[in-house]
Amino acid sequence: MAFAWRRANPLGALALLRSHSELAGLATVTFLLHFAHHVFSAVFVLYAGYRYGWTPWQVGTLLAMVGVLDMIMQGVVVGPLVKRFGDRAVMVAGLFGGAAGIALMGLAPTGLIFVAAMFPNALWGLAMPTLQSLMTRRVSESEQGQLQGANMSVASIAGIVSPLFFGAVYSWSVAPGLPVARSGVSFLIAALVLLAGALLGWVVARRAGREEKAADAVA
């Protein structure tokens, strides 16, 4: 693709996402996924110490486990699932599984239940590679770099606003006089955000499937 100043900036790259209805929908799902995920970087360490009394060593061990689960999902599990069920189905299943897991984290009365919730939560590791795969098929070869720039812009915007939002919510949830169980509200909100992404992903995937069937019928 020839160089153009109008594309050589984050806002210019984002314009590509409006070129296809499915692409715009998947970009919104990407934003919601990143927004929900930043609840961990914003409040997880504080939350784990406040609600469960975990030490830095315990928190670090759990985060290492999260990384291992994510590697397993993206490096081992996602490939066979996509071959059998397709990108769209795996993406939607991953988002719904992640929403269920993070909701359980916010409700978990004990640290053991919180750890158990990491396993369904790990399913959202299936969503990112399938999202990327679906989006790259919606643009030409010459636009792949612009698409990656647009995705990075979406992720960066989420990375700015999400910690501010969840930090404020967590600060409110641990105010003096409130029950300890209220401190998990940040995770419950993140679960709702991810659930919204799952529902949107399902709608987009269903619509795209119908369009492809119609195109095949015409052909």
C-alpha angles and dihedrals in degrees: 000000000000115000116260127178092218089065096039095087136062095257092049091051090051090059088072090066090067092058094088130027094226091048092054091048093049090048089055090050089051090053093049091048093052092043092055093043093058090069084086096055092042105048113354098100093046092044094049092052095043100046103029103021092235120173123230089258092055092047091049091049091052092049089051088053089051089054092050092050091049092051090050092050096047098033103039114010106041097060099058092041092053091049090054104035106017133242097283097052093046092048093052093044091050093051094048091047091049092049091052092048097049091047089054089051091057092049099040109123092194136039091241092060090047090055091048089053089061090076100061088036089058088066090080086072084077092061103064100056092043091048089052091048093051093047096048090055090058097062135055124259091257091056099051094098092048090051092053089050090051091050091050089051091052091049092047093052090051089047091057102045100033100063090046091051098044092042090056092046092050092048089055094045094057097046115138113277097026120116117258091240089065089068090078094065092101090062092047091053090048088052090053091049091051090045089054088052091050092051092047090047090051092051093047092046092048093049092047091050091054092048092051092049090050091049091050091050091053092047 
